[in-house]
Amino acid sequence: MNWLLWRQHRSQVFVTVVATVLFAVAVLLTGVHMAHIYKSSLAACTANGTCNLVGNLFSGYGAIIDLVHLSIALPVVLGTFVGATLVAREREHATNVLVWTQTVTRRRWLYSKIAAVLAGTVIASAVVSALVTWWSNTPNALDGNRFEGAQFDTQNVLPIALAIFAVALGIAAGCILRRTLPALATTVGAYVGVRLLVSVYLRPHYLKPITRSFPLNGDVSVPSGSWTLKERLVDAAGKATNGRIPIPASCGPIPDKGGAEKCLGRLGFHQVVTYQPPSHYWPFQWIESGLFVGLAAVLITVAVVYTLRRDA
Amino acid sequence: MRTLAVETSDLGKRYGKVWALQNCSIEVPTGRVCGLVGANGAGKTTLLRMLAGLNRPTTGRALIAGREPADDPEFLREIGYLAQEVPLYRRWNAADHLALGAHMNPSWDAELTVDRLRSLGIPLDRPVESLSGGMRAQVALALALGKRPRLLLLDEPVAALDPLARHEFLASLAAAVADGGVTVLMSSHLLPDLERVCDHLVLIADARPVICGDIEHLLDTHKLLTAPTRDTTAIEREHHVITKTRTPREVSLTVELTGPVIDPAWRIDDLRLEEIVLAYLGQHAASARAVMEGVR
């Protein structure tokens, strides 16, 4: 069985290793350089007392930044090319019949294939995630928070869980649809759909967010790295406004914007901010990773039951 | 007691609402080369796939050398299966396929398979997709033979081949199974393909087996009886009349004899195998035409 696994997947292993090495070289070279720029700029501006680094610190690094952000697509690439083809291609060419009539059981064949592919997926996505996480140290320092989009999905443990999920999705689609192309399309569609649903509708609610009030004319100061979910302008009764408040006559003549805010503040209007603090980052990573690994387990079970119980 | 290589009882398979095979009870003794004949869609592939453990029966059961098909190495080692579409890994060469056989079968006969393909002039180092249909069928047959199964199940192995390749394939198959107690169950929708190499016949029409037996025995017991116009009730009571044709001058019967014909008025003639098959398929006109296509 090991011979068959290697014979069938050696080209995928080769492509993955080469692509990962090239990616690693690019990430390591630029990462070291960007860290250097960041540190020297920070030292310079601290000396001047005028630190505002967000500007164009990494202009000229657009290509590598895009490349690193593209690692968000790694799970779906693995899910289609490795997961969806795993069983669908055999069924499409009926080679499953050839293998299932050798002296290796269907069960063992399927378990070995799934185990090998998932092991490869974990290794590849862990290496890429480690590289991206290391490289992102400096850009993260400039960014607001790590809960959204490209950062949350490509750093630390979540990318590994997402890759496992995508490959399991591909395997299940291939086992059920039995044709490569429909399995590929289903994998992409379902992955993107689930991904969006989870990040938009579930992620903000893993843990109870913090809600704080701020005066109208003051700064909204949540801890650095927080994920702001909602900012509302509410009246004295705590009722949300639509942000356009008619100036009451009692305020008298209003000289400017600041004056209006002062008057509204006296009348009880204030800002309410709901956010996830940076300390929730790791719990969120583990919760979402657990969710996707759980979904993957369900999909693998479906694929196995479907393939072993049904006719060849 | 004779051991049976294949024994099925009331085997049936339904796909959705359609029965692909029904009431199939057949016996094939060990060591036979058994032809499985029927029109396309008659249920031959379904039967073979159930015997190979690929599909599960809806009703009844099958026994291969006394063992029910299962996802189990003890069963899998007994059977060699060649599917109709001759599935092979297209980009692999023949040597890769033999390596697959060697790695996935404990009883693999490496020498036999390599010698076999070499002697047939099949290049071991070219991708199988660049080989002819006949060569691919030989690679697949070598893979099925190499695990040294006790039962070889071949689904339309010659359907895709030209007449010369057909002849060569069947000759090489006959040679391969001549020594050693392997039983062969081989399907075809064309009777003439199988007549040359088979000593046993299973005929399937409309998802049911209509004949199952030794070919010699079929020829011995099936006769054409002819007589000037005559009452046939006595014959019909004694024997199994399959077809009856009346002309103004004479009546002729295709009969499966259960004993000697006592009435001397009947002339008894031998029947050829295809005539027997045709008689049985009388009520399945379309099947009959399909199966007889190519009979001289």
Contacts between the chains, C-beta under 8 A, distances in Angstrom:
chain1	res1	chain2	res2	distance
A	1	B	103	7.5
A	1	B	104	7.1
A	3	B	99	7.0
A	3	B	100	7.5
A	3	B	103	4.0
A	3	B	104	8.0
A	4	B	100	6.3
A	4	B	103	6.5
A	4	B	104	6.8
A	7	B	92	7.9
A	7	B	96	6.9
A	7	B	99	7.7
A	7	B	100	7.4
A	93	B	87	5.9
A	93	B	89	7.7
A	93	B	90	6.9
A	94	B	83	6.1
A	94	B	85	5.1
A	94	B	87	3.9
A	95	B	87	4.8
A	95	B	88	7.2
A	95	B	89	5.8
A	97	B	54	6.2
A	97	B	81	7.3
A	97	B	83	4.8
A	97	B	87	5.6
A	98	B	83	7.3
A	98	B	87	4.7
A	98	B	88	6.9
A	98	B	89	7.9
A	98	B	140	7.7
A	98	B	143	7.3
A	99	B	100	8.0
A	99	B	104	7.4
A	100	B	53	7.9
A	100	B	54	6.4
A	101	B	52	5.7
A	101	B	53	7.8
A	101	B	54	7.3
A	101	B	76	6.8
A	101	B	79	6.4
A	101	B	80	7.2
A	101	B	81	4.0
A	101	B	144	7.8
A	102	B	76	6.9
A	102	B	100	7.4
A	102	B	101	7.0
A	102	B	104	3.9
A	102	B	105	5.7
A	102	B	147	6.8
A	103	B	73	5.2
A	103	B	76	4.8
A	103	B	77	4.6
A	103	B	104	6.1
A	103	B	105	4.5
A	103	B	106	6.1
A	103	B	107	7.4
A	103	B	147	6.3
A	104	B	73	7.3
A	104	B	76	7.4
A	104	B	104	4.9
A	105	B	71	4.7
A	105	B	72	6.5
A	105	B	73	6.3
A	105	B	76	6.8
A	106	B	71	5.0
A	107	B	71	5.7
A	308	B	71	7.3
A	311	B	49	7.4
A	311	B	54	6.6
A	311	B	55	4.0
A	311	B	56	6.3
A	312	B	49	6.7
A	312	B	54	3.6
A	312	B	55	6.3
